Amino acid sequence: MVACNEITDALRTACPPPLAEEWDNVGLLLGRAEKDIRRVMTCLTVTSETAAEAIGERADLIVSHHPFPFHAEKRWTSETPTGSIFLSLAEGGVAVFSPHTAHDSAFWGVNRQLADLFGLVDVAPLQEGSLTASPAMIQGIAPGKAYLLEKEVGSFLGSGRVGTFPEPRTLSDFLREVSEKLRQPNLTYVGDPKRSLTRLAIGCGAADDFIAEAARAGADALLLGEARFHGALRAEELGMALVLPGHYATERFAMETMAGRLSTLFPTLTVWSSRNERDPIGYWPNDSVFSDSDEEPEG
């Protein structure tokens, strides 16, 4: 049996709260720290669907990338969607922990995982962090073979990532690679598909604030979840491509990784990544919409 605070201490070690943005709300957001935990579900976001799954599958703890609630609430009643979810979780005895932007910026966090996924070399943060690495960060739930030295870990603490492709590729080729590796058949982009890319910046989720920073770092392109219209225009003005597979696609995979790492660290726990979670954004037209198949269109 594992106490909730043993799990949350490990998560804080791997995703140090000082790495979180000032506006963020990270940590144990619902539940008792001393509670015994047997079953853990990870997900990107606590929604009515993921909360129902957690309750139905008798989860004791949800590790959700995004905090719940995302915005401050003044009332917790069944008359609001957020209030209904909160009350259901509380009545079901389900705790909620969120690492959010600390997870984005951690040395093995979401942005580093994306850099590894696309084979970047000479990887560094777009914005250097001020936190000093500790041996506990290395010995926690980090994949030890990739980060063995404290000085190496320290060099990866900060926001966003930037690195170099082993071999140049066109934007068109990279769009195809992103679609395949992030399991996202539909993505948007900014830039000439024929242009050559040698250096890539990364910012998971809503990261168009990194556009100017990426340009200063010499990036030919910025991979991010989503960008506002004027952010796309700014990238064009700076001569930098944007690759936009969607907020969900750039972060959800990391919660599947999180489930695996928690299972390794706490082998007595039952840990899984939500089976019901899906991207709320759909794409039209979608071939499956017009087929005779009874299968649901992908979201």
C-alpha positions in Angstrom: 0.0 0.0 0.0 1.3 3.5 -0.9 0.4 6.8 0.7 -0.7 9.6 -1.5 2.1 11.8 -0.3 4.7 9.2 -1.3 3.4 9.5 -4.9 3.1 13.3 -4.9 6.6 13.7 -3.3 8.0 11.7 -6.2 6.1 13.8 -8.7 7.3 17.0 -7.1 10.8 15.7 -7.3 10.5 14.9 -11.0 8.4 18.1 -11.8 9.7 20.7 -9.2 7.0 23.2 -8.4 9.5 26.2 -8.8 9.6 25.4 -12.5 5.9 26.2 -12.8 4.8 29.5 -14.3 3.8 32.1 -11.7 0.1 32.0 -12.8 -0.1 28.2 -12.6 -1.7 26.1 -9.9 0.3 22.8 -9.4 0.4 20.2 -6.7 -2.2 18.2 -4.8 -5.4 20.1 -5.6 -8.0 17.7 -4.1 -7.7 15.0 -1.5 -5.9 13.9 1.6 -2.1 13.6 1.6 -2.2 10.7 4.0 -4.7 8.6 2.0 -3.8 5.1 1.0 -3.6 4.7 -2.8 -4.1 1.5 -4.8 -5.2 2.7 -8.2 -4.0 5.7 -10.2 -5.2 7.1 -13.5 -3.3 9.7 -15.6 -4.9 12.0 -18.1 -4.4 15.3 -19.8 -7.4 17.1 -18.3 -10.1 16.3 -15.7 -13.4 16.4 -17.6 -16.8 14.8 -16.9 -15.7 11.9 -19.0 -12.3 11.3 -17.4 -13.8 11.9 -13.9 -16.5 9.3 -14.6 -13.8 6.8 -15.8 -11.8 7.4 -12.7 -14.8 6.9 -10.4 -16.1 3.9 -12.4 -12.6 2.2 -12.3 -12.2 2.9 -8.6 -9.2 5.2 -9.0 -7.9 6.7 -5.7 -5.8 9.3 -7.5 -5.9 11.2 -10.8 -2.6 12.7 -12.1 -3.8 15.3 -14.5 -1.4 17.4 -16.6 -3.8 20.4 -16.5 -4.9 21.6 -13.1 -8.5 21.1 -11.9 -10.1 23.5 -12.0 -8.1 25.4 -14.6 -9.6 28.7 -13.6 -10.5 29.8 -10.1 -14.1 29.1 -9.0 -16.2 30.9 -6.5 -18.8 28.2 -5.9 -18.7 24.4 -5.8 -22.3 23.2 -6.4 -23.9 20.7 -8.7 -25.4 23.6 -10.7 -22.2 24.1 -12.6 -20.2 21.6 -14.7 -17.0 22.1 -12.8 -18.9 21.9 -9.4 -20.5 18.7 -10.4 -17.2 17.1 -11.4 -15.6 18.4 -8.1 -18.4 17.0 -5.9 -18.3 13.6 -7.8 -14.6 13.2 -7.2 -14.8 14.3 -3.6 -17.7 12.0 -2.9 -15.9 9.2 -4.7 -12.7 9.7 -2.7 -10.6 10.5 -5.8 -7.6 12.8 -5.2 -6.2 15.0 -8.0 -2.6 16.1 -8.5 -1.4 18.4 -11.4 2.2 19.1 -12.4 1.3 21.2 -15.5 4.0 23.7 -16.5 6.4 22.2 -14.0 6.0 19.0 -16.1 6.4 21.0 -19.3 9.8 22.4 -18.2 11.2 19.5 -16.1 14.5 17.9 -17.4 12.6 14.8 -18.6 9.3 16.7 -19.1 7.0 17.1 -22.0 9.2 19.4 -24.1 12.3 17.3 -23.6 10.3 14.2 -24.6 9.2 15.9 -27.8 12.9 16.8 -28.5 13.9 13.2 -28.0 10.9 12.0 -30.1 12.2 14.0 -33.1 15.8 13.1 -32.5 17.2 16.5 -31.8 20.8 16.9 -30.7 22.5 19.7 -28.7 19.2 20.3 -26.9 18.8 23.2 -24.5 15.9 25.2 -22.9 14.5 28.2 -24.8 14.4 30.0 -21.5 16.9 29.0 -18.8 15.6 28.1 -15.4 17.1 29.2 -12.1 16.5 25.9 -10.2 19.5 23.8 -9.3 19.3 20.1 -10.0 19.5 17.7 -7.0 20.5 14.0 -6.8 16.8 13.3 -6.0 15.7 14.5 -9.4 18.1 12.0 -11.0 17.1 9.1 -8.7 13.3 9.9 -8.8 11.1 8.8 -11.7 13.5 10.0 -14.4 14.8 7.6 -17.1 18.2 7.2 -15.5 20.1 6.0 -18.6 19.6 9.3 -20.4 20.4 11.7 -17.5 23.2 10.4 -15.3 25.1 13.5 -14.1 23.7 16.3 -12.0 25.2 19.0 -14.3 23.5 17.3 -17.3 20.1 17.4 -15.5 20.6 21.0 -14.5 21.2 22.0 -18.1 17.7 20.9 -19.0 15.8 22.8 -16.4 13.9 25.6 -18.1 11.0 26.5 -20.4 10.7 25.2 -24.0 13.5 23.4 -25.9 15.6 24.1 -28.9 17.9 21.7 -30.8 19.3 20.7 -34.1 18.2 18.0 -36.5 20.9 15.3 -37.2 20.1 15.9 -40.9 18.2 18.8 -42.5 14.7 18.1 -43.8 12.0 20.1 -45.5 9.1 21.5 -43.7 6.9 19.1 -45.7 8.9 16.1 -44.5 8.8 17.3 -41.0 5.0 17.8 -41.1 4.7 14.2 -42.3 6.9 13.0 -39.4 5.0 15.0 -36.8 1.7 13.6 -38.1 3.0 10.0 -37.8 4.7 10.3 -34.5 2.0 12.3 -32.7 -0.8 10.2 -34.2 -2.4 13.4 -35.6 -3.6 13.1 -39.2 -4.7 16.7 -39.3 -2.3 19.5 -38.5 -1.8 23.1 -39.5 1.4 25.0 -40.3 2.9 28.4 -41.2 5.7 28.6 -43.8 6.8 27.3 -47.2 6.6 23.5 -47.2 9.7 23.3 -49.4 11.9 25.3 -47.0 14.8 23.5 -45.3 14.9 23.0 -41.5 18.0 22.5 -39.5 17.1 23.9 -36.1 13.8 23.3 -34.2 12.3 25.0 -31.2 9.6 23.3 -29.1 6.8 24.5 -26.8 4.0 22.1 -26.0 0.4 23.3 -25.7 -0.4 27.0 -26.1 3.1 28.3 -26.6 3.0 31.1 -29.2 4.6 33.3 -26.5 7.8 31.4 -27.5 7.8 32.7 -31.1 10.2 35.6 -30.5 12.4 33.5 -28.2 12.6 30.7 -30.8 13.6 33.2 -33.5 16.4 34.6 -31.2 17.6 31.1 -30.7 18.1 30.7 -34.4 15.2 28.2 -34.9 13.9 27.6 -38.5 10.6 26.3 -37.0 8.7 26.1 -33.8 6.7 23.0 -33.0 3.8 23.9 -30.6 0.3 22.8 -29.9 -1.6 25.9 -31.0 -1.0 29.6 -32.0 -3.2 32.7 -32.2 -3.7 34.4 -35.6 -1.4 37.3 -34.8 1.2 34.9 -33.5 1.2 33.1 -36.9 1.6 36.5 -38.6 4.5 37.3 -36.2 6.2 34.0 -37.1 5.9 34.9 -40.8 7.4 38.3 -40.3 10.4 36.7 -38.5 10.8 34.1 -41.3 10.1 31.2 -39.0 7.8 28.2 -39.7 5.2 27.0 -37.2 4.1 23.4 -37.0 0.7 23.0 -35.1 -0.5 19.5 -34.5 -2.9 20.7 -31.7 -2.7 21.2 -28.0 -3.9 17.6 -27.2 -1.4 15.9 -29.5 1.6 17.7 -28.0 0.8 16.8 -24.4 -1.4 13.8 -24.1 1.3 11.3 -25.0 3.4 12.4 -22.0 0.6 11.3 -19.6 0.9 7.9 -21.1 4.6 8.0 -20.4 3.8 9.2 -16.9 1.6 6.2 -16.2 4.5 3.9 -17.2 7.0 5.7 -15.0 4.7 5.6 -12.0 4.1 1.9 -12.6 7.8 1.3 -12.5 8.4 3.4 -9.4 5.4 2.0 -7.5 5.0 -1.6 -8.8 2.2 -2.4 -6.2 0.0 0.2 -7.8 -2.4 -0.3 -10.6 -1.7 2.6 -13.0 -3.3 3.4 -16.4 -3.7 6.3 -18.7 -7.3 7.3 -19.3 -8.9 5.1 -22.0 -11.8 7.4 -22.6 -10.0 10.8 -23.0 -10.0 12.3 -26.5 -9.2 15.5 -28.3 -12.3 17.8 -28.0 -11.4 19.4 -31.3 -12.6 17.6 -34.4 -11.6 18.0 -38.0 -14.0 18.3 -41.0 -14.2 17.0 -43.6 -13.1 13.7 -42.3 -13.2 10.7 -44.7 -14.7 8.5 -42.1 -17.7 10.9 -41.8 -18.6 10.1 -45.4 -17.9 6.4 -45.3 -20.5 3.7 -44.9 -18.6 2.4 -41.8 -20.1 2.4 -38.4 -16.9 3.5 -36.9 -16.8 6.9 -35.2 -14.8 9.6 -36.9 -11.4 10.3 -35.3 -11.2 13.4 -33.1 
